[in-house]
Amino acid sequence: MIGAGELVVRSVSVSAGSVQILHGVDVALHPGEMCGIIGPSGAGKSTLIKVLLGLRRPQQGEVTLGGRPVRDAGPVGYVPQDDALHRSLSVQDTLDFAARLRLPALPEADRAARIDEVCRQVGLDERRAVRVGRLSGGQRKRVSVALELLTRPPLLILDEPTSGLDPGLEARMMGLFADVARAGNTVLVTTHAMQSLRRCDALMVLVAGHIAYFGPPEEAPAYFRADTFAGIFERLGLRKAPAWRKAWAESPERRQFMSRPAPVPQAPREPASREPASREPASREPASREPAPAAPAAAKAPTTPTPSASPAPPSPEEQLAALKEKLAQRSGP
């Protein structure tokens, strides 16, 4: 059953003028669960993300996190599809600047310990001295996830985090996100990659702003009478979106899933810190711009580059403006 600490989206409807984008969305997730969100273009995924981030108020319904409105429930982590990182800074300096901005009241030693914690969690310990511009795509995504984990958000939202990655690396990244959830976080992932959906604890299928399915991923193809996850998209065209929503709302599968017990948080596994070079090509920046990485032991000490050596980090206001601009660019339903 759904209880304290859960993310609850209750009867959320959103309109833009005379066009309704979301229609009475009802979902609930326990801490420790990862939910994949799929659907055709225009299904309302971007709008739902804005509502979950507290950037858009629904005309009807509410979103609560731990029983409080999501706007007042503490930090919500958000990793956009395109990583917004300073390529000239090292991983260590990137995390150090972010920790100073987001955790100003935390003592220096505690901030350093928090950086150690997130680096271990996402497998970046051996890359801390490396400049971000020299990292591969999957490693940069790990940095983006680590930045959001600094504040220990109860809710982490990842927008197409595996876009452009090969299937092997995509599977490893989804495994990392699942490990983040197992530690007691609620994780939502929008994706067009079907290969690793079974790693999720829940799957949400959106079509034209309606919930067509919200349940166990492994049961979704059979529910839609499809052979594969990709086949679900073909089946969605056989009914109108409201009919799919009505069928799911009245199904015994929905009642059974909504009464599921909460998972037991697990100790995080030690993630692999390196991606095979053949699976994940590095960025094409000139090698001469990147000095040889310092030894891992020396890299653990947080360093603050001088203004002449590195660009100044964005202010909290600039970070918020950048986030809103990214979401505004994807304002289509």
C-alpha positions in Angstrom: 0.0 0.0 0.0 1.0 3.6 -0.6 1.9 5.4 2.6 4.3 8.0 4.1 7.2 9.2 2.0 5.7 8.3 -1.4 5.3 10.4 -4.5 1.6 10.7 -5.3 0.2 12.3 -8.4 -3.5 12.6 -7.9 -6.0 13.5 -10.7 -3.6 15.9 -12.3 -5.0 17.7 -15.4 -3.1 20.5 -17.3 -4.4 22.7 -20.1 -2.8 25.2 -22.4 -5.5 27.5 -23.6 -8.3 25.3 -25.0 -6.0 22.3 -25.4 -5.9 19.8 -22.5 -2.4 18.2 -22.2 -2.8 15.9 -19.2 -6.1 14.2 -18.3 -6.5 13.1 -14.7 -3.1 11.5 -14.2 -3.1 9.2 -11.2 0.1 7.4 -10.1 1.9 6.6 -6.8 5.5 5.5 -6.2 7.3 4.2 -3.1 10.7 5.4 -2.1 13.1 2.8 -3.5 11.2 2.4 -6.8 12.3 3.4 -10.3 9.6 4.2 -12.8 10.1 4.3 -16.6 7.9 6.7 -18.6 7.3 5.9 -22.3 4.8 7.1 -24.9 4.5 8.5 -28.4 5.6 12.1 -29.2 3.1 14.5 -27.8 2.0 12.1 -25.0 2.6 14.8 -22.3 5.8 13.5 -20.8 7.5 17.0 -20.8 4.5 18.6 -19.2 4.3 15.9 -16.5 8.0 16.6 -15.7 7.3 20.3 -15.3 4.5 19.5 -12.9 6.7 17.1 -10.9 9.4 19.7 -10.7 6.9 22.3 -9.4 7.5 24.5 -12.5 3.9 24.2 -13.7 0.8 24.2 -11.6 -2.0 21.8 -12.7 -5.4 23.2 -13.3 -6.8 20.3 -11.3 -5.3 17.7 -8.9 -2.1 17.8 -6.9 1.4 16.3 -6.5 2.7 15.4 -3.1 6.0 14.0 -1.9 6.0 12.5 1.6 2.5 14.0 2.1 3.6 17.6 1.3 3.1 19.6 -1.9 6.0 18.9 -4.2 7.0 22.6 -4.2 7.5 22.4 -0.4 8.9 18.9 0.0 12.6 19.7 -0.4 15.0 19.4 -3.3 14.0 17.5 -6.4 16.8 16.3 -8.6 16.6 16.8 -12.3 19.0 15.6 -15.0 18.2 17.0 -18.4 18.8 15.2 -21.7 21.7 17.5 -22.5 24.3 17.8 -19.8 24.9 21.4 -18.6 28.5 21.1 -17.4 31.6 23.3 -17.4 33.9 21.3 -19.8 37.0 23.0 -18.6 36.6 22.1 -15.0 37.7 18.8 -13.5 35.1 16.4 -12.0 36.3 17.3 -8.5 36.1 21.0 -9.1 32.6 20.7 -10.7 31.3 18.9 -7.7 33.1 21.2 -5.2 31.5 24.3 -6.8 28.1 22.7 -6.9 28.4 21.6 -3.2 29.3 25.2 -2.2 26.3 26.6 -4.1 23.7 24.1 -3.0 25.0 23.3 0.5 26.3 26.6 1.8 25.5 25.8 5.4 27.3 22.5 5.4 30.8 22.6 7.0 33.7 22.2 4.7 34.6 18.7 5.9 31.0 17.6 5.5 30.9 18.9 2.0 34.0 17.0 1.2 32.5 13.8 2.6 29.3 14.4 0.6 31.4 14.6 -2.6 33.2 11.4 -1.7 29.8 9.8 -1.1 28.3 10.7 -4.5 31.5 9.8 -6.4 31.4 6.3 -4.9 27.7 6.1 -5.6 28.1 6.7 -9.3 31.5 5.2 -9.8 33.6 8.4 -10.5 36.3 7.9 -7.9 39.0 7.2 -10.4 38.0 10.1 -12.7 37.9 13.0 -10.2 41.0 14.7 -11.5 39.9 14.5 -15.2 38.6 17.5 -17.0 34.8 17.1 -17.8 35.5 17.8 -21.5 37.7 14.7 -21.7 35.1 12.4 -20.3 33.0 10.1 -22.4 29.2 10.6 -22.8 28.3 8.0 -20.1 30.9 9.5 -17.7 29.5 13.0 -18.2 26.0 11.6 -17.4 27.4 10.2 -14.2 28.7 13.6 -13.3 25.3 15.1 -13.9 23.7 12.5 -11.7 26.3 13.0 -9.0 25.5 16.8 -9.0 21.9 16.1 -8.2 22.6 13.5 -5.6 24.7 16.1 -3.6 21.5 17.4 -1.9 20.2 13.8 -1.3 16.9 14.5 -3.1 14.0 12.1 -2.3 12.9 12.4 -6.0 15.3 12.2 -9.0 14.0 12.8 -12.5 16.1 11.9 -15.6 14.9 13.1 -19.0 16.1 10.7 -21.8 19.4 10.0 -19.9 20.6 7.3 -22.2 19.9 9.1 -25.5 22.8 8.5 -27.9 24.4 5.7 -25.9 25.0 2.3 -27.4 22.8 -0.6 -26.0 25.5 -2.0 -23.7 26.2 1.4 -22.1 22.5 2.2 -21.9 22.0 -1.0 -19.9 24.8 -0.1 -17.5 23.4 3.4 -17.0 20.0 2.0 -16.3 21.5 -0.3 -13.8 23.2 2.7 -12.1 19.8 4.5 -11.9 18.2 1.4 -10.4 21.0 1.3 -7.8 20.2 4.9 -6.9 16.6 3.9 -6.4 17.5 0.9 -4.2 19.2 3.3 -1.8 15.8 4.7 -0.9 15.2 7.4 -3.6 12.3 7.6 -6.0 13.6 7.7 -9.6 11.6 8.6 -12.8 13.2 8.0 -16.2 11.7 9.1 -19.5 13.1 7.1 -22.3 12.7 5.8 -25.9 15.1 2.9 -25.2 13.2 -0.3 -24.8 16.1 -2.6 -24.0 16.3 -2.0 -20.2 12.7 -1.3 -19.2 12.6 -4.5 -17.2 15.1 -2.9 -14.8 12.3 -0.6 -13.6 9.9 -1.4 -10.8 7.0 0.4 -12.6 6.3 1.4 -16.1 4.0 4.3 -17.1 2.6 4.4 -20.6 1.2 7.9 -21.6 -0.8 8.5 -24.7 -2.2 11.9 -25.6 -2.0 12.9 -21.9 -3.9 9.8 -20.6 -2.5 7.0 -18.5 -2.8 3.8 -20.6 -0.9 1.7 -18.2 0.9 2.0 -14.9 2.2 -1.3 -13.6 4.9 -3.9 -13.7 7.1 -3.5 -16.8 7.3 -7.3 -17.4 3.5 -7.5 -17.7 3.0 -4.5 -20.0 3.5 -6.2 -23.4 1.0 -8.9 -22.5 -1.5 -6.3 -21.3 -1.4 -4.6 -24.6 -1.3 -8.0 -26.5 2.0 -7.0 -27.9 5.1 -9.2 -28.4 7.6 -6.6 -27.3 7.8 -3.2 -25.6 8.2 -1.6 -29.0 5.0 -3.4 -30.1 3.1 -1.4 -27.5 3.4 1.7 -29.6 1.7 -0.1 -32.5 -1.2 -1.3 -30.3 -1.8 2.2 -28.9 -3.1 3.3 -32.3 -6.0 0.7 -32.2 -8.0 2.7 -29.6 -8.6 6.3 -28.7 -6.6 7.5 -25.7 -9.6 7.9 -23.3 -10.6 4.3 -24.0 -7.1 3.1 -23.0 -7.3 5.2 -19.8 -10.8 3.8 -19.0 -9.7 0.2 -19.6 -6.7 0.6 -17.3 -8.6 2.4 -14.5 -11.1 -0.5 -14.4 -8.6 -3.3 -14.7 -7.8 -5.8 -11.9 -4.1 -5.3 -12.7 -4.3 -1.7 -11.6 -6.0 -2.6 -8.3 -3.3 -5.2 -7.6 -0.4 -3.0 -8.5 -1.7 0.0 -6.4 -1.8 -2.3 -3.3 1.8 -3.5 -3.7 4.1 -3.4 -0.6 6.9 -0.9 -0.4 10.4 -2.2 -1.3 13.0 -2.6 1.4 16.0 -0.2 0.8 19.2 -1.9 0.0 22.8 -1.0 0.6 24.2 0.4 -2.6 26.5 -1.8 -4.7 30.0 -0.7 -5.6 29.5 0.6 -9.2 32.0 0.0 -11.9 34.0 3.2 -12.2 35.2 2.8 -15.8 33.3 2.2 -19.1 35.0 0.0 -21.7 36.6 2.2 -24.3 35.2 0.2 -27.1 31.7 0.7 -25.9 31.9 4.4 -25.1 34.2 6.7 -27.2 35.7 9.7 -25.5 35.0 13.3 -26.4 36.9 14.6 -29.4 38.6 17.5 -27.6 42.4 17.8 -28.4 44.4 15.6 -26.1 47.0 18.3 -25.6 44.5 20.4 -23.6 44.2 17.7 -20.9 47.1 17.2 -18.6 47.7 13.7 -17.2 45.3 13.0 -14.3 46.7 13.3 -10.8 46.9 10.1 -8.7 43.5 9.3 -7.2 44.6 9.9 -3.6 45.6 13.4 -4.4 42.5 14.0 -6.4 40.3 13.5 -3.5 41.2 16.8 -1.9 38.7 19.5 -3.1 40.5 22.3 -4.9 39.3 25.7 -5.9 40.7 27.0 -9.2 41.6 30.6 -9.5 39.4 32.9 -11.7 42.1 33.0 -14.3 42.3 29.2 -14.6 38.6 28.3 -14.7 35.3 30.1 -15.5 33.2 31.2 -12.6 30.4 28.8 -11.7 26.8 29.9 -12.5 24.9 31.5 -9.7 21.8 29.7 -8.3 19.7 32.2 -10.2 21.5 31.5 -13.5 21.1 27.7 -12.9 17.4 28.1 -12.4 17.1 30.3 -15.5 19.0 27.7 -17.5 16.8 24.9 -16.3 13.6 26.8 -17.1 15.0 27.7 -20.6 15.7 24.0 -21.3 12.2 23.0 -20.2 10.6 25.9 -22.2 12.4 24.6 -25.3 10.5 21.3 -24.8 7.2 22.9 -23.9 5.4 20.9 -26.5 3.1 18.2 -24.9 
